[in-house]
């Protein structure tokens, strides 16, 4: 499926910039905003195309054929680590810093995730020459899930009254802290979102069964319990259970995840998608 895609250097809060890779659908009723994780950068000969930002946008466009798809590139990539410094306070590897950290408290102008995203989308509307639709869907893959939490900590009506759902897709970090939103912050958010708002947790063994990171499963469970106790609708799906753990499994979650409860093109039938894609690409290069 060929795509017409635009690349825009958009301005957010305080003149800070992010590249947005966009599949624009005229008269779309919704925009899907996607935050990728580590590894993925613009396509190059040094990494599989399937893991590139362009490749991920293509996969998401398969899943959301009637919606605008807006991929927000991290402000920088350092040794394959995604660093979303415009959305949250981070360490040198792009992991979110605790707000109680002395370095965080000493920062004179900390990031404001909601306002930055709001201005990025306004800038994109100007570039496209038309207003983006009001309805939004927010997706965070792997480390990109930390950006969703940075947004959820800021209960501001200009964003959250528009959001239909958030999807945490195989979210996890190398250190604890991917789900920092506390009960008070979540209660404030609950007052702003539409009554039909949903929180989705999509998981694979790549994250939840890593013996070196037992905190990942613990954080998912605690976040789910916290959100349900407040009254959020939380839906959880597991993929690729029982299969050999691999990096491809992690990326397969982007093809497998349910976009809604009624999604007929989702689930484990797509396990192996990224491995097959790489095999086809390698065979083509050898021929």
SULPE-V170610 format. One record per residue. N is the residue number from 1. SS is DSSP state (@ for helix, = for strand, . for the rest). Layout:
n & ss
N & SS
N & SS
This chain:
n & ss
1 & .
2 & .
3 & .
4 & .
5 & .
6 & =
7 & =
8 & =
9 & =
10 & =
11 & =
12 & .
13 & @
14 & @
15 & @
16 & .
17 & =
18 & =
19 & =
20 & =
21 & =
22 & =
23 & =
24 & .
25 & .
26 & .
27 & .
28 & .
29 & .
30 & =
31 & =
32 & =
33 & =
34 & =
35 & =
36 & .
37 & .
38 & .
39 & .
40 & .
41 & .
42 & .
43 & .
44 & .
45 & .
46 & .
47 & .
48 & .
49 & @
50 & @
51 & @
52 & .
53 & @
54 & @
55 & @
56 & @
57 & @
58 & @
59 & @
60 & @
61 & @
62 & @
63 & @
64 & .
65 & .
66 & .
67 & .
68 & =
69 & =
70 & =
71 & =
72 & =
73 & .
74 & .
75 & .
76 & =
77 & =
78 & =
79 & .
80 & .
81 & =
82 & =
83 & =
84 & .
85 & .
86 & .
87 & .
88 & .
89 & .
90 & =
91 & .
92 & .
93 & .
94 & .
95 & .
96 & =
97 & .
98 & .
99 & .
100 & .
101 & .
102 & @
103 & @
104 & @
105 & @
106 & @
107 & .
108 & .
109 & .
110 & .
111 & .
112 & .
113 & @
114 & @
115 & @
116 & @
117 & @
118 & @
119 & @
120 & @
121 & @
122 & @
123 & @
124 & @
125 & @
126 & @
127 & @
128 & @
129 & .
130 & .
131 & .
132 & .
133 & .
134 & .
135 & =
136 & =
137 & =
138 & =
139 & =
140 & =
141 & =
142 & .
143 & .
144 & @
145 & @
146 & @
147 & @
148 & @
149 & @
150 & @
151 & @
152 & @
153 & .
154 & .
155 & .
156 & .
157 & @
158 & @
159 & @
160 & @
161 & .
162 & .
163 & =
164 & =
165 & =
166 & =
167 & =
168 & =
169 & =
170 & .
171 & .
172 & .
173 & .
174 & .
175 & .
176 & .
177 & .
178 & .
179 & .
180 & .
181 & .
182 & .
183 & @
184 & @
185 & @
186 & @
187 & @
188 & @
189 & @
190 & @
191 & .
192 & .
193 & .
194 & .
195 & .
196 & .
197 & .
198 & =
199 & =
200 & =
201 & =
202 & =
203 & =
204 & =
205 & @
206 & @
207 & @
208 & @
209 & .
210 & .
211 & .
212 & .
213 & .
214 & @
215 & @
216 & @
217 & @
218 & @
219 & @
220 & @
221 & @
222 & @
223 & @
224 & @
225 & @
226 & @
227 & @
228 & @
229 & @
230 & @
231 & .
232 & .
233 & =
234 & =
235 & =
236 & =
237 & =
238 & =
239 & =
240 & .
241 & .
242 & .
243 & .
244 & .
245 & .
246 & .
247 & @
248 & @
249 & @
250 & @
251 & @
252 & @
253 & @
254 & @
255 & @
256 & @
257 & .
258 & .
259 & .
260 & .
261 & .
262 & .
263 & .
264 & .
265 & .
266 & .
267 & .
268 & @
269 & @
270 & @
271 & .
272 & .
273 & @
274 & @
275 & @
276 & @
277 & @
278 & @
279 & @
280 & @
281 & @
282 & @
283 & @
284 & @
285 & @
286 & @
287 & .
